[in-house]
Structure formats: structure tokens, C-alpha cells
């Protein structure tokens, strides 16, 4: 996707050049990036994007007009940029919101600047600018779903961007969101329009598969080999990994600059930071998953990984057949991983149970 970008360095005389953006940049869609109730981790992530780099994005892809991390203007001078864009480019600009939107006390728990000498709240800015935007991106889990800044007890009344807007919002969650997820979604909006989205309005190209199914340690799960503490090289499922219920491409996207690492590879469980219920629904991070509610059934977390494993393996046939023949999958289902919590309803016979039985029977193998 990003090979179409030209290097800003080659056009403007090097990394230290102070050349102005080219004239054709005026044709690029304006982008307004608001930092609301946030730790600013997504801004930092975006500034570290690679292929395209940040300069390529702002010189070749969009006309970045407002991002508090890279501007020196303040007060009415800064918010005047927002008002000018709203007046002159209504229906053309892309609004990116990082952080959730406090609603208590008419939004006074988060003020992004001043306007005519009065506080300009995040609630006012998001509603006004979002209503006239061509596209709205909620970047980071706080913006997409409320996130840590709306975690219990949520004293500011923080809400996701979608909850304060009537217009459609494209969610790019993560704590923080990966640079590729941000730049990739932005590029898709500019070049091809809105990407295909899932039920939570997340781009399927980045959030279309579970961490569990993509994980490099998946074969350890299938073989029943589990880590007993963080740092061990085995499957982190027993250590609280939320991979089976988390949709993101972290295992092959990876982080750390040149895409060399990610949490599980570094020896710690996935904490499900892109999920709608993060962090309240993911904590304690190092505790084994509770029961998982799937459509029409209640499945104990000891079995949800096996269910996901069977359904995924069906797509590659031979892998599932090998597991059935060798007995690894039945053994995993039989022994489980840890006792269920007291008082938790468990579906004793899961879809995986019946599928395994059926395949065993067809192979002439009785339990």
C-alpha cells in the first residue's frame, strides 16, 4: 500500500531541510487531530510510523493542520485553525480524535484550548467538528470504546467518540494503536474511501483475526504446553493471555521500530487492549480467562481456545486431522487447564467436543 509514497527527503533536500510543503499538498484532504482525555500514546505512536514515515504522511498524503504535539500555536490562534477549517472545508476534512470525551459538567473535565477567551471543551470540539467531517477516526481504545480513561469509577463521565456523535465513526483501537493501523486506515480513507469494518467499526484488514489464531506460539497451545510464569517461551494461555478473545494482527505486525517484537514474543500475555471492554473486562491481566459468552452458548475459558483451535484448523484440514489422530486435541479437552471459578456456569459439551467425537468416530477411533 505504502510503496506509492515518494520520499520527502529526496524532494526537499534532506532530513534537515526547512522547505515548505509542495503546492500540490493543498489538494490533500485536511486532517484535524484532537487530543482529548488521553495519555497521548497514540500521537507518539503515529509520530513513529514507518513506511510511510511521518513526513511522508504529512507531505504526500494529507494536509495535517492540527496536532497539538507538532504545533507551536496556542490559545485562540490554535483553535482558530479548527474554526477556519470548519468554515472553509466542511465535508472535506478528516477528523481524528485521540482519547475519550468527558461529559460531566458539560465537558469541563477536558478543555483543549480557548475560544474567544472562554474554555473550549473536548465535548464541544468533537461534536462541532465531527458533525461536518467527511470521515471521523477514533484512534486508540479510549477514543474507540472509552478505554482506561473511562474505566471504573469514571469520575469524568468519559465516553467513546461514537457515543457523543450521530455520524459514523471508524474505530482504530489499541493502547496505543499500532502506527500501521493509524497510517493504513488514514491512507485507505484518502485513496479508496472507507475500509471494510467489523461489528465494532474496526477495519477488518487489521482487526479481522484473533491474536490466538495468528500467534507464533499457537503450536504449543495445540500440544498442551503452557508457561507457568511470564518470561517462559511456551503458550501464555494459563498466564492470562487474552489472545483467544482479542482481534488484532499483532503477532505478524509486531512493534519496536522495525517490527521485531510484540508482548507474547517478549514473554508476557496479551492483555486485550483493542477490546471494547478494555481494561475493566481484561483485569486482572495475569488471571486465567473467565467464562466466555459466545453467540448462543456459554463456554468455559478452558475450552474456548480449543474451540477456536478446531475452527481455525478446519481451514487447513491436515493440521486438525493430525491432532485428532495423535490424540493431542482430545487430551487437551479432557484435562483442561485450571478449575473454573466457583458459581460459574460451564457448558460441559462444547462445539469442539462434538466435532472431535464425530471425527474420531469417522476415523474408527473410540474414546
PyMOL commands that set and color helices and strands:
alter all, ss='L'
color gray80, all
select helices_A, chain A and resi 2-4+8-12+23-27+41-47+54-61+68-70+75-88+104-107+122-132+141-145+148-150+161-164+179-191+204-207+211-214+218-222+237-239+243-245+250-253+301-313+318-326+328-335+351-362
alter helices_A, ss='H'
color red, helices_A
select strands_A, chain A and resi 30-35+63-67+94-98+101-102+111-115+118-121+135-139+158-159+170-172+292-294+297-299
alter strands_A, ss='S'
color yellow, strands_A
deselect
rebuild
show_as cartoon
